[in-house]
């Protein structure tokens, strides 16, 4: 993994840039959705790796999960303590 990180990615600074870019892109969608997607964390406490959010209803969250799985995205269920949805942005 360290060899991959150093030689193929370009090191820790490059990986940090990639992670910040991925998270910023997703948070931008959440923030600009007119409150359709509602993030759980305050902007000052947001994670670069796990983005938790809700939709207006649990029925829409179930549809989101179903459609996401059909598109090849799995594991978007929220954490058992807070429900909703969670996107993990690991490397």
PyMOL commands that set and color helices and strands:
alter all, ss='L'
color gray80, all
select helices_A, chain A and resi 2-9+12-31+43-45+58-70
alter helices_A, ss='H'
color red, helices_A
select strands_A, chain A and resi 38-39+50-54+77-79+83-88
alter strands_A, ss='S'
color yellow, strands_A
deselect
rebuild
show_as cartoon
